Amino acid sequence: MTSFEEAGTEETVTCLHMTFYHPCQEDKMMFRCLNFRKREQVRVDEMPKFGRDSNVCRYNLMDTRVSRVQFAVQFYRKLDSSEFCFEIKNMSKKTKLFVDQTELGYLNKIDLPWKCIICFGNYQILAEIEEGESVDYFETYLHLSEAPILQERCLPSLLPIPENGISPSLFPSQGKSPMEIDENES
């Protein structure tokens, strides 16, 4: 046997990609302590925290409007499953955290969908999970966005607007259900 054949199987690692955006990032440099474009290993028994207290948080946001500990992320495996997941917990008493359309108050937590947007204050974070197999650690990979992340989700309605400027969606159908009409009927 060659050394290649005897080598252990390389396992893949679950990675949490997080893309950060804030409208004032160029002026205030609130992300200057984050290590962008470099994967970081995190042991599975750690619960990385994001906030401004560098003594407590692994990921520091340099902004006095951010709580000492804004939120925490925990890696876990679902019961009776081989699927790995992340949950996010709001650790701020003053600021609500939004995961897509779900509002989290202080100490509320929720499973992170495989792709979602996390918002608090003017911060927008796109979180994407890359699946892996490792049971000892996971990785984080931070990115910086110069454009708002929510911009792509705030597209104007693609419904045509009638010439009178009044959208039919503004008026409920008042209990009428749709009717199917044969094109030959008048």
Helices and strands as residue ranges (DSSP letters): H 3-6, E 15-21, H 25-28, E 39-43, E 49-51, E 59-60, E 71-77, E 84-90, E 97-99, E 102-104, E 109-111, E 115-120, E 123-130, E 137-144, G 150-153, G 168-170
